[in-house]
Amino acid sequence: MLISSLVARSSLVNAPLRLSRFFTQARRVYKEEEPTAPPSPTTEQPGQKYTHFGSKTVLKSTKQKLVGDVFSSVANRYDLMNDVMSLGIHRLWKEHFINKLDAGKRPNSTTPLNFIDVAGGSGDIAFGLLDHAESKFGDNESTMDIVDINADMLKEGEKRAMEQGKYFKDPRVRFLVSNGEVLEEIESDSKDIYTVSFGIRNFTDIQKGLNTAYRVLKPGGMFYCLEFSKIENPLMDLAYQQWAKVLPVMGSMIANDYDSYQYLVESIERFPDQETFKSMIEKAGFKSAGYESLTFGVCAIHWGIKV
Ligand SMILES: C[S@@+](CC[C@H](N)C(=O)[O-])C[C@H]1O[C@@H](n2cnc3c(N)ncnc32)[C@H](O)[C@@H]1O
């Protein structure tokens, strides 16, 4: 008893103790929560009662809360989470996404753009898009709705805006708590650019989210999505599979949060491949749908136009 309490107090030996707790936790997750034929996002039927939460099968009505708990739990260490998950490459992917979209009111145009960044929590993409529009086209008129289902994530975005002294209490920028599957506060045919970055795979009903993106865009509006995808090179895929096994353990060591990182890995594995997701975008009504795989397909940019 005395020895074990001394051991527990010693910071030098804390790490192995914590590790063994994480592995116990990992075994518990895998033993107790074995999935029973979870539905895939592409085979889900309207009216179906169950969906997947990572590798688990859960009631559709509970998934939103479970996803909410994950992001509330990682909200204040959000950058750290992204850096751990992507080895820091997410910054390059986001930069490429913004440059490729190349949006902003052109100098010869009189009409500012209405952007909406869904699942935008941290504000990374929204602020990047506005910065790009200003620095490249001198556009300081276009508006931005940053929408997220999770108020904690939006608070992080607002905090970031305040810290950087830009876009905080800016009349052009609105932070809105809303479900991307519905966006009930957003009028139909009202947006020029719809972006969603590393968010749509968390939706309970991805197709519904795509249909809603189509609804809120004006004719001529552009849908642009950055999301984890399927690695096309078998060797890279093997390396990634190994990395994915380590990630939750790293998540628990760095952020003391095994379960959230485990969910994130599993949600990536469940997300449809490039061609399947492209066909879902087309099913929503978008034309000229296409994609670009990044870093061997670890993630991909998808797009489509509402005509
Ligand atoms: C991994 S974060 C991405 C944040 C940011 N877009 C980025 O690229 O850094 C995923 C976000 O999706 C949000 N989210 C999950 N389900 C959502 C839904 N149904 N509607 C809106 N946001 C959702 C989460 O709250 C979280 O903020």
PDBQT file of the ligand as one rigid body, heavy atoms in Angstrom, charges set to zero:
ROOT
HETATM    1  C1  LIG A 401     -12.451  18.681 -36.271  1.00  0.00    +0.000 C 
HETATM    2  S1  LIG A 401     -13.438  20.101 -35.941  1.00  0.00    +0.000 S 
HETATM    3  C2  LIG A 401     -13.101  21.111 -37.351  1.00  0.00    +0.000 C 
HETATM    4  C3  LIG A 401     -13.027  22.590 -37.032  1.00  0.00    +0.000 C 
HETATM    5  C4  LIG A 401     -12.548  23.487 -38.167  1.00  0.00    +0.000 C 
HETATM    6  N1  LIG A 401     -13.473  23.468 -39.276  1.00  0.00    +0.000 N 
HETATM    7  C5  LIG A 401     -11.171  23.118 -38.645  1.00  0.00    +0.000 C 
HETATM    8  O1  LIG A 401     -11.009  22.716 -39.799  1.00  0.00    +0.000 OA
HETATM    9  O2  LIG A 401     -10.237  23.266 -37.858  1.00  0.00    +0.000 OA
HETATM   10  C6  LIG A 401     -15.033  19.471 -36.263  1.00  0.00    +0.000 C 
HETATM   11  C7  LIG A 401     -16.150  20.431 -35.907  1.00  0.00    +0.000 C 
HETATM   12  O3  LIG A 401     -17.379  19.934 -36.427  1.00  0.00    +0.000 OA
HETATM   13  C8  LIG A 401     -18.402  20.358 -35.548  1.00  0.00    +0.000 C 
HETATM   14  N2  LIG A 401     -19.617  19.596 -35.847  1.00  0.00    +0.000 N 
HETATM   15  C9  LIG A 401     -19.830  18.278 -35.668  1.00  0.00    +0.000 A 
HETATM   16  N3  LIG A 401     -21.067  17.948 -36.059  1.00  0.00    +0.000 NA
HETATM   17  C10 LIG A 401     -21.657  19.093 -36.508  1.00  0.00    +0.000 A 
HETATM   18  C11 LIG A 401     -22.924  19.396 -37.062  1.00  0.00    +0.000 A 
HETATM   19  N4  LIG A 401     -23.862  18.474 -37.228  1.00  0.00    +0.000 N 
HETATM   20  N5  LIG A 401     -23.182  20.685 -37.418  1.00  0.00    +0.000 NA
HETATM   21  C12 LIG A 401     -22.244  21.648 -37.258  1.00  0.00    +0.000 A 
HETATM   22  N6  LIG A 401     -21.020  21.416 -36.736  1.00  0.00    +0.000 NA
HETATM   23  C13 LIG A 401     -20.728  20.152 -36.380  1.00  0.00    +0.000 A 
HETATM   24  C14 LIG A 401     -17.771  20.084 -34.182  1.00  0.00    +0.000 C 
HETATM   25  O4  LIG A 401     -18.456  20.736 -33.149  1.00  0.00    +0.000 OA
HETATM   26  C15 LIG A 401     -16.352  20.600 -34.407  1.00  0.00    +0.000 C 
HETATM   27  O5  LIG A 401     -16.244  21.951 -34.074  1.00  0.00    +0.000 OA
ENDROOT
TORSDOF 0
